[in-house]
Amino acid sequence: MKLIIAGGGVSALSLLKTLSLTPQIKASITEIVIYAPYGLGYASNFFNQPQSSLCNTSAGVMSLVYDQPNQYIDWLTQQGLVYRASDFTPRSLYGRFLREEAYHVMCAFQSLEIPLTVLNEAVSSFEYAQDKVLCFSPSGLNKADYLVIATGHQKRSTSTPNYLYYPEHQEHIMANDFDGQRVLVLGSRLSAIDAILLLEDKKLRQLDVASRSAHFPAVRKKLLRTDPKVLNTEHIISEARRSGVSVYTQFTQAMHDEISLHFEGDISVIHHDALEQLNVDINNMLNNNIGWEDTLDNIMLHLNTLWPHFSEAERSMFYTQYGEFMKRYLYAFPVQNAQRLQKSLTKFNARILTGDCRHLCLNPDGQFVLDTSTYDYVIDATGCRKMPITRHCEIYSINDREDGENMTQTKFNLKGENKVYVTGSVRTFLPVVNYVNEIAQFNKELVSDLFKNIKNVCLV
């Protein structure tokens, strides 16, 4: 087959690295074309970052190859850098790793004599016709047998000098001193935390944080890479059959048993005040939550494997019972970053409020207004509105804005047997429909319909 990959970041590199190590690759693929506007191996979150900017994921789970979990650790060792699997390395260091891996991947396919072409442009649209996927771009039409969507974050609408995006305008944020300025950060997930940490040494007059939830993710101390003691997919299925209960019932029981083995403390403490919650999370992690993130990874991995065995009602029940828990702990970040975040928020006497970027407006003086507060700068780290999907008859469009602003748009037709694969991040274990629905605020019914109609969908 001829394979086209839309995107050149971590997901695309992970797929290419995995393919290059597959024994049957020469018999399976005759040509690969990659659409990578910024080049293969480029991921904005890992470039031009200060040494103090740590990855929010530990080194032990940042391998590009699923069955080689020590790949990144081994690379660090080769560089003479002493890091353990539980350590959180500088982002710039992982950027170096990605660049080197991109080079090695190119060499690997050259030695395999499989043509690999990198085009520095984006796919504008694609559709399925006559057993081929047709990909359209500024340079013209490219036909393939399979298409992998590994685009990650799409381009967002045009910014203004005082309305900045993170990570797109990271260098501008780092260079600006914001002396005496009032700054509003939009978002409270990992990107927003990274943006706030860039402001910790600035001379701001005011720093506020606004998001839909007005809560930061939970905090983790470190990963111990503990093996699950109770969670075992085959055992859960066989025990469910033996006991005459559903796989869902058996899984949730095993999940609770697994938590009780690894976790000490209360995971349900939720404060309305975000700073108070952050302080509780930090203390909780320092005191007793060692290894908890491993347990969550184990739960999510088995959840994804067992998801097809759940009924629609059971899937809905899972998110009703555990939705808030998953949202909070899926995006846990290291205690080092949490302590810096807490220090920055306290230093600027920051307000953390419930708000939405759609409620922002400009006053006659050119200042941003949210509720009754005015700001000189807005740093948008929400990730929202990056990939809205709309449907017109049988054509679906990604990033189709009604106002026609400058956003990357990808359109695709779902008629016939589609040969389209969708990639996710290396840390994503949630089933794809529910993950996408949660992250990007998609319409649930529309997204479910979309992924039911794409015949071949995988999460890389």
MARBA-865151 format. One line per field, with one value per residue: residue in one letter; x, y, z of N, C-alpha, C in turn. Coordinates in steps of 0.05 Angstrom, whole numbers. Example, Ala and Ser with C-alpha at 12.3 -4.5 7.8 and 13.67 -1.06 7.14 Angstrom:
<sites>
code (A  S)
n.c1 (264  257)
n.c2 (-114  -45)
n.c3 (156  142)
ca.c1 (246  273)
ca.c2 (-90  -21)
ca.c3 (156  143)
c.c1 (264  258)
c.c2 (-66  1)
c.c3 (156  157)
</sites>
This chain:
<sites>
code (M  K  L  I  I  A  G  G  G  V  S  A  L  S  L  L  K  T  L  S  L  T  P  Q  I  K  A  S  I  T  E  I  V  I  Y  A  P  Y  G  L  G  Y  A  S  N  F  F  N  Q  P  Q  S  S  L  C  N  T  S  A  G  V  M  S  L  V  Y  D  Q  P  N  Q  Y  I  D  W  L  T  Q  Q  G  L  V  Y  R  A  S  D  F  T  P  R  S  L  Y  G  R  F  L  R  E  E  A  Y  H  V  M  C  A  F  Q  S  L  E  I  P  L  T  V  L  N  E  A  V  S  S  F  E  Y  A  Q  D  K  V  L  C  F  S  P  S  G  L  N  K  A  D  Y  L  V  I  A  T  G  H  Q  K  R  S  T  S  T  P  N  Y  L  Y  Y  P  E  H  Q  E  H  I  M  A  N  D  F  D  G  Q  R  V  L  V  L  G  S  R  L  S  A  I  D  A  I  L  L  L  E  D  K  K  L  R  Q  L  D  V  A  S  R  S  A  H  F  P  A  V  R  K  K  L  L  R  T  D  P  K  V  L  N  T  E  H  I  I  S  E  A  R  R  S  G  V  S  V  Y  T  Q  F  T  Q  A  M  H  D  E  I  S  L  H  F  E  G  D  I  S  V  I  H  H  D  A  L  E  Q  L  N  V  D  I  N  N  M  L  N  N  N  I  G  W  E  D  T  L  D  N  I  M  L  H  L  N  T  L  W  P  H  F  S  E  A  E  R  S  M  F  Y  T  Q  Y  G  E  F  M  K  R  Y  L  Y  A  F  P  V  Q  N  A  Q  R  L  Q  K  S  L  T  K  F  N  A  R  I  L  T  G  D  C  R  H  L  C  L  N  P  D  G  Q  F  V  L  D  T  S  T  Y  D  Y  V  I  D  A  T  G  C  R  K  M  P  I  T  R  H  C  E  I  Y  S  I  N  D  R  E  D  G  E  N  M  T  Q  T  K  F  N  L  K  G  E  N  K  V  Y  V  T  G  S  V  R  T  F  L  P  V  V  N  Y  V  N  E  I  A  Q  F  N  K  E  L  V  S  D  L  F  K  N  I  K  N  V  C  L  V)
n.c1 (17  6  20  -5  11  -17  10  67  86  92  56  56  110  115  84  113  163  147  128  176  203  175  172  145  143  165  138  88  83  94  106  113  83  90  55  79  79  118  161  187  183  176  148  112  108  156  200  247  243  253  303  280  228  190  171  104  95  124  191  190  145  146  163  168  152  107  117  168  183  226  253  261  286  332  357  368  406  447  463  491  462  434  376  316  261  218  227  217  234  268  231  256  296  269  252  301  309  265  280  327  305  272  310  335  292  283  330  324  281  304  345  312  294  246  210  206  174  175  131  129  78  6  -48  -105  -156  -192  -218  -255  -250  -262  -233  -189  -156  -163  -121  -117  -78  -40  -1  -26  -59  -57  -55  -72  -71  -83  -97  -69  -90  -54  -52  -57  -58  -93  -83  -101  -149  -131  -86  -79  -34  -38  -69  -54  -32  -19  15  34  53  95  150  144  116  155  194  170  164  119  112  80  31  -36  -54  -90  -99  -125  -156  -143  -117  -62  -32  -44  -22  32  38  28  72  112  106  123  168  159  142  87  26  -22  -49  -95  -135  -176  -226  -269  -278  -250  -212  -150  -111  -100  -46  16  66  110  125  123  122  90  66  1  -38  -87  -117  -129  -138  -155  -167  -208  -249  -257  -272  -319  -352  -352  -375  -424  -435  -434  -381  -369  -385  -350  -301  -304  -305  -254  -224  -234  -212  -159  -145  -149  -105  -60  -66  -67  -105  -151  -185  -227  -233  -256  -249  -281  -250  -196  -141  -138  -152  -108  -66  -82  -78  -23  -1  -25  -3  52  49  24  11  44  59  8  -7  11  -27  -73  -59  -58  -111  -136  -114  -133  -187  -193  -182  -223  -268  -300  -330  -369  -437  -478  -508  -477  -430  -446  -461  -411  -385  -420  -413  -357  -336  -320  -279  -243  -232  -205  -159  -135  -102  -60  -3  68  94  134  124  74  85  114  74  36  66  72  19  5  42  25  -24  -67  -131  -175  -222  -288  -299  -303  -272  -305  -336  -306  -293  -277  -262  -273  -222  -188  -177  -183  -243  -272  -326  -327  -276  -215  -163  -96  -69  -83  -73  -84  -93  -126  -137  -185  -236  -204  -211  -266  -321  -364  -424  -446  -493  -465  -414  -361  -330  -270  -251  -284  -304  -357  -351  -311  -257  -184  -168  -142  -173  -203  -235  -276  -304  -352  -373  -377  -325  -282  -213  -183  -143  -140  -99  -77  -51  10  -3  -56  -109  -163  -223  -232  -276  -301  -257  -244  -292  -291  -244  -247  -297  -336  -398  -433  -466  -456  -401  -399  -428  -395  -347  -369  -380  -331  -294  -245  -212  -162  -125  -64)
n.c2 (-24  47  97  154  205  254  304  317  311  286  242  224  213  172  132  123  106  59  30  25  -13  -59  -125  -141  -97  -84  -116  -96  -40  6  58  121  182  243  296  351  410  439  407  340  311  356  387  435  444  425  454  508  518  539  512  503  489  436  370  349  297  236  210  155  141  162  140  129  82  32  -21  -15  11  35  67  124  132  101  131  178  158  144  195  209  228  226  202  177  131  154  208  277  305  362  399  416  379  333  351  351  296  281  305  276  225  231  238  187  155  170  152  97  82  93  54  10  15  39  89  152  211  278  330  399  423  429  382  400  380  317  258  197  154  107  64  90  139  206  260  329  386  449  439  404  343  281  211  155  91  86  133  169  207  251  301  329  388  439  497  559  614  679  716  775  830  833  791  729  663  601  541  570  624  624  642  697  708  694  732  781  830  846  889  919  906  880  814  761  693  642  582  521  474  430  460  512  515  510  559  596  586  608  660  670  699  750  821  832  869  847  782  738  678  644  595  543  505  525  498  466  412  349  333  298  258  222  171  102  59  13  -53  -77  -107  -130  -118  -149  -165  -213  -245  -215  -219  -276  -285  -256  -286  -334  -319  -301  -247  -181  -159  -106  -99  -133  -109  -57  -72  -96  -51  -18  -51  -50  3  7  -23  6  59  109  152  207  213  242  294  356  422  486  530  542  550  532  479  464  468  428  383  382  373  325  291  293  268  216  194  163  129  129  149  110  70  94  96  42  29  59  37  -16  -5  17  -29  -64  -37  -48  -91  -70  -50  1  27  15  41  94  96  90  139  172  158  160  202  256  243  219  262  296  268  246  283  294  327  340  347  385  424  438  463  508  532  544  580  623  639  655  696  736  746  720  714  660  644  626  625  641  642  660  698  743  812  873  937  1008  1029  991  949  884  855  818  796  841  857  885  875  878  842  778  710  656  592  550  511  503  504  486  443  441  403  400  382  373  347  290  305  318  369  391  441  481  543  587  642  644  653  653  591  525  479  416  372  315  258  210  167  99  48  69  85  107  129  151  186  191  222  199  188  178  140  136  113  130  162  183  208  248  276  296  327  367  390  371  360  308  269  278  268  214  192  205  174  123  117  119  68  43  57  79  88  117)
n.c3 (0  -9  36  68  114  153  184  227  278  346  347  294  287  324  301  252  272  297  253  224  253  245  223  176  144  93  59  63  56  4  -6  29  45  77  105  133  158  189  188  199  263  293  348  378  434  455  440  440  495  563  610  658  647  653  628  631  636  659  647  639  611  560  513  442  421  433  455  472  524  550  514  511  560  553  513  540  576  540  527  570  613  675  689  719  708  734  734  714  656  626  577  531  525  511  462  434  432  399  350  337  333  289  249  251  236  184  161  171  138  89  87  85  35  23  -5  25  34  55  58  64  80  93  94  60  49  45  13  -1  -55  -106  -82  -62  -21  -29  -25  -16  -26  -23  -63  -97  -117  -83  -83  -42  -9  45  96  150  202  237  259  307  344  311  268  296  300  275  314  358  373  428  443  455  438  471  457  413  413  447  449  444  492  529  518  528  580  607  641  693  672  663  662  633  637  598  611  647  646  628  588  602  653  639  611  652  684  653  665  716  734  716  716  731  739  751  753  728  723  681  668  643  683  726  756  770  743  778  823  818  850  834  786  797  766  776  772  754  805  809  764  705  640  613  658  681  643  641  695  698  664  692  740  724  716  686  643  652  706  732  718  742  796  800  789  834  873  857  864  920  936  922  937  987  1026  1013  954  938  954  941  930  925  918  877  889  941  933  902  940  976  943  932  984  994  955  970  1018  1015  963  930  871  853  802  767  779  758  704  693  701  660  615  615  615  563  533  548  535  487  506  538  546  514  553  598  586  587  641  665  654  680  734  741  713  730  763  727  692  726  744  701  676  711  740  752  819  825  785  804  853  836  806  846  876  839  831  882  890  853  873  849  817  808  764  740  673  603  539  499  521  525  511  475  501  489  497  479  512  541  565  615  649  700  699  671  622  598  568  539  547  512  529  523  485  463  412  372  338  314  290  235  199  133  97  71  80  123  161  189  234  211  207  220  212  176  187  189  190  192  150  144  103  94  62  78  51  29  39  86  91  136  188  256  298  366  427  459  511  516  536  537  505  437  417  463  486  449  450  502  505  464  466  431  396  422  398  344  339  354  313  271  280  279  226  200  178  191  245  287  348  355)
ca.c1 (0  18  10  -1  8  -22  22  95  94  98  40  65  136  111  74  135  183  136  128  204  212  157  185  130  139  172  117  62  83  112  114  101  84  83  49  89  85  142  182  183  194  172  124  117  111  182  221  251  234  275  310  262  202  190  149  84  95  150  207  184  121  149  174  152  144  91  129  195  178  251  266  270  305  357  369  380  430  467  472  505  444  424  348  301  235  199  235  205  257  262  217  275  311  252  253  325  303  248  295  344  289  263  333  338  269  288  352  313  265  323  357  292  288  218  210  192  175  164  122  125  52  -15  -70  -128  -180  -189  -242  -251  -261  -251  -214  -165  -160  -153  -112  -113  -60  -32  15  -42  -73  -40  -72  -61  -88  -91  -90  -68  -92  -37  -48  -56  -71  -95  -79  -125  -155  -109  -84  -72  -10  -44  -84  -33  -38  2  43  42  67  112  174  135  110  180  210  156  167  92  117  57  8  -56  -54  -110  -93  -149  -151  -131  -105  -32  -21  -47  -1  58  37  31  100  129  102  130  189  152  134  59  10  -44  -52  -119  -138  -205  -231  -297  -280  -236  -197  -126  -110  -89  -16  28  93  127  115  139  118  80  50  -25  -40  -114  -127  -119  -160  -166  -179  -234  -269  -263  -286  -346  -367  -355  -393  -449  -440  -424  -352  -368  -386  -324  -280  -306  -297  -225  -213  -235  -192  -132  -141  -145  -79  -38  -71  -75  -114  -177  -183  -252  -234  -258  -254  -290  -228  -176  -116  -140  -151  -80  -51  -90  -67  6  4  -34  17  77  46  17  1  65  51  -21  -10  13  -52  -91  -51  -67  -141  -144  -105  -152  -213  -193  -183  -249  -290  -319  -347  -390  -461  -481  -517  -455  -411  -458  -459  -383  -379  -436  -401  -328  -328  -306  -254  -224  -224  -186  -134  -122  -83  -43  23  87  93  153  109  52  95  120  48  25  83  66  -9  5  58  9  -51  -84  -158  -182  -250  -302  -303  -300  -261  -327  -348  -288  -299  -258  -274  -264  -194  -172  -171  -201  -261  -285  -343  -323  -247  -202  -137  -80  -61  -96  -58  -104  -81  -148  -139  -213  -243  -183  -220  -295  -330  -391  -432  -463  -500  -446  -387  -354  -308  -256  -243  -301  -314  -378  -342  -291  -231  -161  -163  -138  -198  -200  -261  -275  -329  -354  -386  -359  -307  -261  -188  -173  -135  -138  -79  -80  -25  22  -12  -85  -120  -192  -234  -228  -300  -305  -234  -247  -315  -284  -223  -252  -324  -351  -425  -428  -480  -442  -375  -405  -436  -371  -329  -382  -379  -304  -292  -220  -203  -145  -112  -36)
ca.c2 (0  73  109  183  214  282  313  308  313  263  219  215  201  147  113  117  90  32  16  18  -37  -81  -143  -144  -71  -83  -130  -82  -11  12  87  138  211  257  325  362  439  449  387  316  311  382  390  462  444  415  469  535  519  541  487  499  480  406  355  342  268  226  198  127  136  180  126  131  55  21  -44  -8  33  48  80  151  129  92  153  196  145  147  223  214  242  207  205  153  131  170  236  294  318  387  396  420  354  315  361  340  267  279  312  254  202  237  231  158  143  175  133  70  77  93  28  -9  21  47  118  168  239  297  354  420  435  415  371  418  363  290  243  170  149  85  48  106  164  229  281  354  406  470  429  387  318  257  188  135  69  92  159  171  235  254  330  341  414  453  525  573  639  699  730  803  833  830  766  710  635  583  547  582  649  620  659  725  709  693  757  805  832  852  907  934  899  861  791  740  667  627  553  512  447  430  482  537  514  517  588  611  583  627  687  671  720  775  842  837  883  830  757  722  654  638  571  533  491  540  479  456  382  339  333  272  260  209  145  79  38  -11  -71  -81  -132  -141  -113  -168  -166  -241  -254  -201  -231  -303  -284  -247  -309  -354  -309  -294  -218  -168  -151  -80  -102  -145  -89  -36  -84  -98  -24  -9  -67  -41  29  2  -35  25  87  116  179  213  224  256  321  376  449  505  549  528  552  514  452  459  463  401  363  381  360  297  277  291  251  188  184  152  107  131  154  84  56  105  87  14  29  70  18  -38  7  18  -57  -77  -19  -62  -111  -56  -41  30  36  13  62  118  94  94  167  185  152  165  223  277  231  216  289  309  254  238  303  300  338  335  365  408  444  447  482  533  544  555  604  644  648  670  721  757  747  714  704  638  648  612  643  629  662  671  720  766  833  895  962  1029  1034  969  930  861  856  793  805  869  862  892  863  888  818  752  687  635  566  532  490  502  512  479  423  437  388  406  363  382  323  268  316  328  388  397  470  497  565  602  668  642  663  638  566  502  463  390  361  288  245  185  147  77  37  89  75  130  123  175  182  207  226  175  184  176  113  136  107  154  179  197  226  271  291  309  347  389  399  365  350  279  253  282  254  185  185  207  151  99  116  113  39  35  79  69  109  109)
ca.c3 (0  -6  61  72  141  156  210  230  306  362  339  268  291  338  281  234  287  301  227  216  268  239  204  151  132  64  44  68  47  -18  -6  50  41  103  104  158  152  203  187  214  290  306  365  389  463  463  427  451  523  583  623  681  638  654  616  650  636  667  625  635  593  537  490  418  413  455  468  481  543  559  492  519  582  541  498  561  586  520  527  595  631  695  696  724  694  749  733  693  643  612  551  509  522  495  435  422  427  376  326  331  325  262  231  250  221  155  153  172  113  67  87  77  7  21  -9  46  26  74  45  84  76  106  78  62  51  34  10  -9  -81  -122  -67  -56  -7  -45  -7  -30  -12  -41  -86  -115  -108  -77  -78  -24  0  72  107  179  212  260  258  333  346  286  270  307  287  276  340  357  389  457  447  448  442  480  456  388  417  471  448  450  520  544  513  538  609  617  664  702  656  673  644  638  624  593  613  673  642  627  572  618  674  626  605  677  694  638  676  745  740  703  734  725  759  758  738  734  708  676  652  647  708  747  772  758  745  803  825  824  860  815  777  806  746  790  756  766  821  806  737  684  621  609  683  685  625  650  720  692  654  713  761  712  717  662  643  664  735  740  715  763  821  799  790  862  888  849  878  949  940  916  944  1014  1027  1002  927  931  966  920  941  905  913  862  903  965  922  894  964  986  925  936  1009  992  940  986  1042  1012  938  913  854  845  774  754  781  739  677  690  698  634  594  615  606  534  522  555  526  468  520  553  531  512  579  617  580  598  670  673  654  701  760  744  695  743  773  704  682  745  748  675  669  733  732  773  842  821  770  821  873  822  800  871  883  821  836  907  885  839  885  826  819  790  761  719  650  576  520  482  536  525  491  475  507  471  502  468  533  542  587  623  671  706  700  646  620  576  552  543  537  508  531  527  465  454  385  353  319  313  267  226  179  112  82  77  82  149  160  214  235  193  223  206  204  154  195  179  205  175  147  132  96  85  54  92  35  22  60  90  101  150  216  271  319  391  440  470  538  516  538  535  479  421  415  488  490  431  460  526  501  446  469  408  399  427  378  318  340  354  286  254  283  271  197  191  182  203  262  308  364  356)
c.c1 (17  4  15  -7  5  -12  50  105  98  82  50  92  134  102  97  156  173  136  156  214  195  169  172  128  145  151  90  61  104  122  100  105  75  78  57  97  111  164  176  197  191  146  129  121  139  205  222  241  257  280  291  234  203  167  129  80  122  165  200  161  122  163  156  141  131  105  159  194  203  265  277  291  333  372  382  406  453  479  488  488  431  395  336  274  215  205  221  228  249  249  237  291  295  251  278  321  286  263  313  328  278  285  336  316  274  310  342  298  283  337  338  284  258  218  194  196  162  157  117  100  30  -35  -94  -155  -174  -216  -235  -264  -246  -228  -188  -174  -147  -146  -105  -97  -53  -16  -1  -53  -53  -59  -57  -81  -99  -81  -90  -70  -77  -32  -46  -70  -71  -88  -104  -128  -132  -109  -80  -47  -14  -61  -66  -42  -14  -5  52  59  85  136  167  129  135  196  197  158  140  94  92  31  -11  -59  -75  -101  -119  -142  -139  -120  -74  -20  -23  -27  26  59  41  60  119  127  112  150  183  142  105  46  -12  -43  -77  -120  -168  -207  -260  -299  -269  -222  -173  -127  -99  -58  -6  57  113  114  134  138  110  63  23  -27  -67  -123  -113  -142  -172  -179  -206  -256  -277  -279  -314  -363  -372  -376  -421  -456  -428  -394  -349  -367  -360  -301  -281  -298  -267  -212  -212  -215  -164  -125  -134  -117  -56  -41  -79  -83  -141  -175  -208  -254  -234  -266  -263  -268  -205  -149  -116  -139  -122  -63  -57  -77  -37  13  -4  -13  43  74  41  9  22  54  22  -24  -7  -13  -72  -85  -61  -97  -149  -136  -125  -180  -214  -196  -210  -273  -310  -337  -369  -413  -461  -490  -494  -434  -421  -456  -431  -377  -396  -423  -372  -318  -311  -279  -234  -214  -201  -159  -121  -99  -66  -15  42  87  112  138  86  61  102  94  36  40  75  38  -10  20  41  -19  -72  -112  -162  -212  -262  -308  -298  -291  -283  -340  -330  -298  -278  -273  -263  -234  -176  -164  -192  -218  -274  -300  -338  -293  -236  -173  -123  -73  -78  -78  -77  -90  -102  -147  -167  -216  -221  -193  -250  -302  -359  -398  -451  -469  -480  -418  -383  -330  -296  -247  -258  -314  -335  -369  -320  -264  -209  -156  -158  -164  -192  -228  -258  -302  -330  -368  -367  -343  -283  -236  -173  -167  -131  -119  -85  -53  -16  10  -43  -94  -150  -201  -238  -252  -303  -282  -238  -270  -308  -264  -232  -281  -340  -380  -423  -441  -466  -416  -379  -412  -412  -354  -342  -380  -352  -298  -267  -208  -185  -133  -82  -23)
c.c2 (25  86  139  190  244  291  302  309  287  238  207  201  174  125  104  100  62  16  8  -6  -61  -99  -144  -118  -70  -97  -115  -55  -7  41  101  167  224  286  337  391  449  429  363  318  337  381  415  462  437  431  497  539  523  515  481  489  449  394  349  311  257  212  169  121  154  166  130  104  41  -2  -40  15  47  63  108  150  120  114  173  184  148  175  229  228  221  215  178  154  149  200  250  311  345  382  398  395  334  325  352  310  264  285  288  230  207  231  201  144  147  156  104  63  77  66  6  -6  26  78  132  197  256  323  376  436  418  404  390  403  336  277  215  165  126  71  63  129  186  252  306  373  428  461  411  363  296  234  168  113  74  120  158  200  238  284  342  367  428  483  539  600  659  714  760  807  829  806  744  682  621  556  563  607  648  639  688  728  710  720  782  806  838  871  924  928  880  839  771  715  651  597  546  484  450  452  508  538  521  547  604  610  601  655  691  692  747  795  850  854  864  805  743  698  648  612  562  520  506  521  470  425  374  338  305  276  248  183  123  56  12  -28  -75  -107  -145  -139  -132  -173  -194  -251  -241  -214  -259  -303  -275  -270  -329  -345  -302  -264  -206  -162  -124  -82  -113  -126  -68  -47  -87  -71  -14  -25  -58  -15  25  -9  -14  52  90  146  182  225  240  284  341  403  468  525  534  528  533  485  445  453  436  379  359  366  330  280  272  271  222  178  173  128  109  134  128  69  67  97  59  12  37  50  -6  -29  7  -9  -69  -61  -33  -82  -97  -49  -11  41  36  35  89  119  99  124  183  182  162  188  245  267  229  243  300  295  244  257  312  310  338  356  389  431  456  468  508  547  558  581  628  656  664  697  743  760  741  706  681  638  631  631  628  650  674  695  745  787  855  921  984  1036  1012  949  907  861  828  799  834  876  868  882  875  866  795  731  664  608  544  508  487  512  505  461  420  422  395  386  377  358  300  278  327  347  392  426  486  519  580  629  668  652  644  614  544  486  437  378  332  276  217  163  124  67  56  75  98  122  150  170  200  210  200  169  179  147  113  128  132  173  196  215  251  289  307  332  372  399  394  358  320  262  255  266  223  176  185  182  124  95  112  84  30  58  67  93  101  122)
c.c3 (0  18  61  102  142  183  213  258  320  353  313  271  305  319  262  247  290  275  219  230  262  218  177  135  102  47  45  55  25  -18  17  43  67  97  131  153  165  203  205  242  304  322  382  419  473  451  439  479  542  598  647  673  635  638  638  652  642  644  619  617  568  513  466  409  437  470  474  501  552  537  499  541  571  526  518  572  566  519  552  616  649  703  701  709  708  747  710  681  631  585  528  504  506  466  420  414  402  350  318  321  296  242  228  234  191  145  152  146  88  65  79  48  3  18  13  39  47  58  67  78  90  86  82  63  40  31  -1  -35  -95  -108  -60  -38  -22  -26  -24  -13  -32  -66  -104  -101  -104  -70  -60  -19  28  79  137  186  238  264  286  333  319  291  280  293  292  302  335  374  419  464  437  453  454  470  432  392  442  472  454  480  537  541  525  569  622  641  670  687  671  653  652  622  622  594  639  671  639  611  588  640  663  621  630  688  678  649  704  752  727  724  728  747  769  741  747  715  705  660  658  674  732  766  756  759  772  801  830  833  840  807  787  787  759  771  770  781  816  777  717  665  618  635  688  668  634  676  717  682  676  734  750  714  691  665  656  695  746  739  737  790  822  801  819  879  882  863  907  955  938  929  973  1014  1014  975  920  942  943  933  918  899  901  876  927  955  914  918  976  969  929  962  1008  977  956  1008  1035  984  919  897  844  815  758  755  762  711  672  686  670  612  592  607  576  521  526  545  507  482  536  535  531  539  599  611  590  628  680  675  674  728  763  727  707  753  750  694  700  745  723  668  692  724  756  795  839  806  788  841  860  814  824  879  865  826  862  904  873  850  864  833  799  788  739  697  624  557  502  495  537  504  494  483  488  474  491  489  532  567  591  649  676  706  672  646  595  557  559  531  536  508  535  509  454  425  365  331  319  288  261  204  159  94  90  80  110  146  188  212  214  209  207  196  184  162  187  197  185  174  133  128  87  81  66  76  29  45  63  100  114  179  230  295  343  403  453  498  539  516  535  508  462  420  440  494  474  441  484  521  486  447  444  415  400  405  351  318  339  326  267  256  278  241  185  198  197  219  283  323  366  381)
</sites>
